[in-house]
């Protein structure tokens, strides 16, 4: 039985922004000055708690960056690659492609290993590329590719990157807070995620958890002013303040969201709730005739892609709009070669919410004249 509260807002079965708790929303109903002592203490607590979730505070640190998750990715790429550096990107979806695009805009030399969207990047290919090209200094990969929901084995790639003494960057946008990630064990030098994902905060900033020695080694590499990762860290370390106007309300919400993550039992407990949401979704969707895009052994439990049903009456726009009218928001597909839509399993949603969505999908199919998808 779902013990989570229900909301008048539409339930967001998306990869973020997502449904948040009433108490996270209420945390934003304050105005604090960006240089206020109380607010600076909030920033310090957030940074400490982020590191404690995934790394040794003696060797790692956290940097908060205003903007979207993509802004955080761009902050890393434009700050940590030296002028003569070269980035190797493992790509199996749209967000790996976005890393390539960002690198290109900043004229960062980049090589790519591109794999089908339903396939995890091949570890042997990564090792061979690093063996063959001594100019490669950094490796980047997306942990959970939100394009499909595929989960990539970051610990395997990290071991290879460390074997060849390369700096390792992980986009953990859709996984941090849902999966236990140990940065030292995975060999991660820079991890990036966003406030409005599995920690269940609201949009407004991204965060980087970095190996402190790797971060302090990037002096002079920054290609932008506002996205200068080292300068932002140095400001936070010096006086606890952002260099430019911080998203104060989003930070207050995130501080509360971290508290609620701890109350729930931490990352393992939250991941289990998401896993239950995923399991209910898969069982019900299968009974209605929907097919998941990924093989079971490659799926994560934060978001799942489903093929459109092969039925002449199915129209995704109608399907989406009728579900939205019923109070449920799902997500369009982002695949380059298959017609799919996505259902997220994250946010302040539980089993009862998922079952309600499944009932709404069944009703919508009936209204569309589709007896079996």
C-alpha angles and dihedrals in degrees: 000000000000111000095180119104121258122232138210088225117089113272108250112219090179137111092256158354081061145175110295132194121264090244092055088052091047091053088069093058092093135083114220126174114246090234096041115127092233092052093048088054089053091053091049092050092049092051093048093047093049092054092045090057095061117006151025109283089212091063105024136055139187130236123194116211125190116236138042128322088266089057088056092050090050091048090056097044095044092045109039104042112088118224090260095039126117127209125213112203124198106211130191102142148013096291093055086051089052090057088054091050093050091050090051094051090054092045092242113161107245139179122193139207105201123195134177115278092248094051131079114232110267113252093207090056090053092051091047092050093051091046092051100042117050091178092072108102102167138037124202131189139164112239099204110019103215089201089079108355092251115157116220120208099246094174090060093050091044092056090053093046090052092046088059094039096243126149110252124216122188127192101211095169097134099029110046108103093020100060127040106246121185107196098199092047091049093045091237118166097177126020122182131195140151137246095236099059133071096338083064100230127133131266120276110093145023128216137217124206106199140178100252095223091052091048096051090050094066098074112143095016099098116119096189138043104223095037096049101134097193094047090050091051093047091052092050091048093047102049107349092251135122114244091231133023109310125215092253098180094047090051092051089051091049092050088056091044091056089052090052091048088057092046091053090057102269132273095322093055093045091048089053091054090051090047090054090050089051094048093051090047094050094047094048096042090050090052089053091052101256120143122214115231097225130060111253096250092058100046124106121206101238099076135001131203119216128192118243108258115257094241126123092225095056116107115168095209091054091044092050095045094048091050090048091052087054090053102262126113121197128175133256119239124263101195120131097214110024137056105241142145128205136229119199123215099195136090130060093323131119141187095289092054091050093050089050090053091049090052090049091051090051091050092047093051089051090050089051091052094250111135094178126013 
